[in-house]
Amino acid sequence: MPAIEPRVIEAVLRDHPAIAQAAVQTGAPREDGQPLVVRIVPRDRAPSARALGFSLFYFADAEAGAREDKYRLYLEGARFADAHGFEAIWTPERHFHENGGLYPNPSVLSAALATITRHVRLRSGSVALPLHHPLRVAEEWSVVDNLSNGRVDLSFTSGWIPNDFAIAPTPGVFKRKRETMFEMVEQVQRLWRGGTLATRDGVGNEVELRIFPRPIQERLPVWITCSGDPESFVRAGELGFNVLTALLTQPIEEAAEKAALYRAARARVGLDPEGGSVTLMLHTFVGRDENEVRAQVEGPLTEYLRSHIGLMKTMVKSLNLKLDDMDVNDPKWAARLASFAFERYYRMGSLIGTPDKCLEMVNRIKSMGFDEVACLIDFGVPVDAALGGLPSLYELKKRSDSTVAIERGALMDWLRERLGGELPPMAVMVCPELPRDASRATQPAKVAPISSASPTSPTLRNSALVDRAQKQKAAMERQKQRVGKER
């Protein structure tokens, strides 16, 4: 087999998501041949031990965009996520308001996704459980679990808009909606496992009912949607559920504190505090140019936030709340609040910007203990622009993945997969930057050799192994020089 040229290896290394720069040269000859010297500069200098999952989240206005093809972003975004290793698609439940109005039934919409995807998880974000009968919820999502071959996860919420409870099967449930939600979660889980639920039939007889078809998954993965109340985080932790949260009602620092409460609650009941997943929903639009990104999102995101103010108006009116010095019907008040909210989200609470800018936020999210970011991509940006931003979001995802420590074996596997066959002997060193004269061959005593047949080698930053290898090579060189003199 012909030798692989250094420039070919160099080109492949430069395509690695963890590597910003690479240089490959021929090293000095030695007994086992002439090794290649590989210098790499990591793309991100501060690796994190925590991996961060990426998923897509939807919440579009019912009146946004064209009259036809309203679900184009939803469907094409799901196909992209499925093909590019994203964790999940989150589908909300919204009723009787244009904000989020494209999504009145997440099980129906997720059933559509089940037929066009193969890998991505299908999640409710969220089922407003007190609005439904638990038998119906378990039955509908069991169908989706079968259609998707076991890819359903459910996040539950108690609901908060009084108008939504017009469809609730139990009158007056709004007053105790949170306790009702937790009671019904247990019922849905029991039905999912094959158990029964006691109820009354149409003529008043007591009956025990179970759902069909049986779901593919034996256990239903559950999230609890926690908007801001610390007690919700604690309760979810104690019950062993995951958490979905957002920044609409709290700054990220406060959300991180509540995530810590969640993990402490898990530990108190004997669960692994790191075993649960905390998902953070963020408005997301990633592009190549910062100015173009801001110009693209400022109008739509401001209007999106203004429509959320409309939701607040509905709640205030329904509950007869009195807000001092604030007229919720004053357009000037709504405009000022929406403009302020945009600046807050743009600067401190979103993944909006270039991959470089957004990576800072990603690393911050990791350091705060979150496990997944649910990227809300449909907040009014034109569909073509939103779809056009997905490759840049994928680049951000790859760079996030690459900040988890690189292993030597994984790097060699990367090369084998792309180049095929056996690799030549290599000596690899990690550098903060490439030398000015990167074309000059490096002496082998200054680098650490990597065996191409060693997929379980330690990380590239294992300095102890590097030092030992250097000393061994130096000793070999001295021994060869002595032998030459004796001859």
Buried (B, 14 or more C-beta within 10 A) or exposed (E): EEEBEBEBBBEBBBEBBBBBBBBBBEBBEBEEEBBBBBBBBBBBEEBBEBEBBBBBBBBBBBEBBEEEEBBBBBBBBBEBBBEBBBBBBBBBBBBEBBBBBBBBBBBEBBBBBBEEBEEBBBBBBBBBBBBBBBBEBBBBBBBBBBBBEEBBBBBBBBBBBEBBBEEBEEEEBBEEBBEBBBEBBEBBBBBBBEEEBEEEEEEEEEEEEBBEEBBBBEEBBBBBBBBBEBEBBBBBBBBBBBBBBBBBEBEBEBBBBBBBBBBEBBBEEEBEBEEBBBBBBBBBBBBEEEEEBBEBBBEBBBBBBBBBBBBBEBBBEEEEEEEEEEEBEEEEBBEEBBBEBBEBBBEEBBBBBBBEBBBEBBBBBBEBBBBBBBBBBBBBBEBEBBBBBBBBBBBBBBBBBBBBBBBBBBBBEBBBEBEEEEBBBBBBBBBEEBEEEBEEEBEBBBBBBBEBEEBEBBBBEBEEBBEEBBEEBEEBBEEEEEEEEEE
